[in-house]
Amino acid sequence: MQTQRRAVLGKLSAAAVLAVGLDPKLAWSQTDVATQESKAPPLPAEGARIQVPAMTLLDGSAFGAGQTKGRITVLYWWASTCPFCAQQSPEMQTLWQAYRGKGLQMVGLSVDKKAADAQAYLQKRGYTWPSAWVTPEIQKALPKPRGLPITLVLGRDSQVLQAEKGQLFPEDVAQLARWL
């Protein structure tokens, strides 16, 4: 079922890009993004171990590397300009609100060009999950897989339990709680 949804979304995305066309003012930045994306690694395999590094969150607080130890952790790469992220993010907020007190850790990883854009986006929409702006240091320690949005679920032992590329539907996001 999820595979069919992703195929439909992929076709709709391609049609939307063709219908809208590329703004010449954005050509360089789009090419740069495309080059970076083409070099991105694939989704990690289930069972791969991922260590979440210490980082400074967009609200200025510190996120320690040990904050994921012994907890189910959702890593969510997103951007304020991503239409699929805009559809999935409210569901991620619902997941965070419902399960943060029940052992869930979540870290949003914004790939926006400017941290201020990501901060404004979170504030305007009332999203409260811990979120960082992907700096070169974070990218080196925690490389973003190819695609957007990206959702990874790590087990209490930091092993990948689930890895998803592309928009998750509300029922898919709700199913992430099964790992708790």
Backbone hydrogen bonds, N-H to C=O, Kabsch-Sander energy under -0.5 kcal/mol:
donor,donor_aa,acceptor,acceptor_aa,energy
5,R,1,M,-2.1
6,R,2,Q,-2.5
7,A,3,T,-2.1
8,V,4,Q,-2.3
9,L,5,R,-2.8
10,G,6,R,-2.6
11,K,7,A,-2.1
12,L,8,V,-2.5
13,S,9,L,-2.7
14,A,10,G,-2.3
15,A,11,K,-2.2
16,A,12,L,-2.4
17,V,13,S,-2.3
18,L,14,A,-2.2
19,A,15,A,-2.4
20,V,16,A,-2.4
21,G,17,V,-2.4
23,D,21,G,-0.5
26,L,23,D,-1.8
27,A,24,P,-0.9
30,Q,26,L,-2.9
31,T,27,A,-2.3
32,D,28,W,-2.7
33,V,29,S,-2.6
34,A,30,Q,-2.6
35,T,31,T,-2.6
36,Q,32,D,-2.5
37,E,33,V,-2.9
38,S,34,A,-2.2
39,K,35,T,-1.0
39,K,36,Q,-0.7
40,A,36,Q,-0.5
40,A,37,E,-1.1
47,G,160,V,-2.7
48,A,45,A,-2.2
50,I,158,S,-2.9
52,V,50,I,-0.6
55,M,63,F,-2.3
57,L,55,M,-0.5
57,L,61,S,-3.3
58,L,131,S,-3.5
60,G,57,L,-2.3
63,F,55,M,-3.2
64,G,62,A,-0.6
67,Q,64,G,-1.9
68,T,65,A,-0.9
69,K,66,G,-1.0
70,G,156,R,-1.6
71,R,68,T,-2.2
72,I,103,G,-1.0
73,T,154,L,-2.2
74,V,105,Q,-2.6
75,L,73,T,-0.6
75,L,152,L,-2.6
76,Y,107,V,-2.4
77,W,150,I,-2.1
78,W,109,L,-1.8
82,C,79,A,-1.3
86,A,82,C,-2.0
87,Q,83,P,-1.0
88,Q,84,F,-1.9
89,S,85,C,-3.3
91,E,88,Q,-0.8
92,M,88,Q,-1.7
93,Q,89,S,-2.3
94,T,90,P,-1.9
95,L,91,E,-2.3
96,W,92,M,-2.6
97,Q,93,Q,-2.8
98,A,94,T,-2.2
99,Y,95,L,-2.1
100,R,96,W,-2.0
102,K,99,Y,-1.7
103,G,100,R,-0.6
104,L,99,Y,-1.9
105,Q,72,I,-2.9
107,V,74,V,-2.8
108,G,130,P,-3.3
109,L,76,Y,-2.9
110,S,108,G,-0.5
110,S,132,A,-3.0
111,V,78,W,-2.6
117,D,114,K,-0.5
118,A,114,K,-1.3
119,Q,115,A,-2.7
120,A,116,A,-2.4
121,Y,117,D,-2.0
122,L,118,A,-2.4
123,Q,119,Q,-2.4
124,K,120,A,-2.8
125,R,121,Y,-1.8
126,G,122,L,-0.9
126,G,123,Q,-0.6
127,Y,122,L,-2.0
132,A,108,G,-2.9
134,V,110,S,-3.0
135,T,133,W,-0.9
139,Q,135,T,-3.0
140,K,136,P,-2.0
141,A,137,E,-2.0
142,L,138,I,-3.2
146,R,41,P,-2.9
150,I,77,W,-1.4
151,T,164,E,-2.6
152,L,75,L,-2.7
153,V,162,Q,-2.8
154,L,73,T,-3.4
154,L,152,L,-0.5
155,G,159,Q,-3.2
158,S,155,G,-2.3
160,V,48,A,-2.9
161,L,153,V,-3.4
162,Q,153,V,-1.4
164,E,151,T,-2.9
166,G,149,P,-3.0
172,D,169,F,-0.9
173,V,169,F,-2.3
174,A,170,P,-2.5
175,Q,171,E,-1.4
176,L,172,D,-0.6
176,L,173,V,-1.4
177,A,174,A,-1.3
178,R,175,Q,-1.8
179,W,176,L,-1.6
180,L,177,A,-1.9
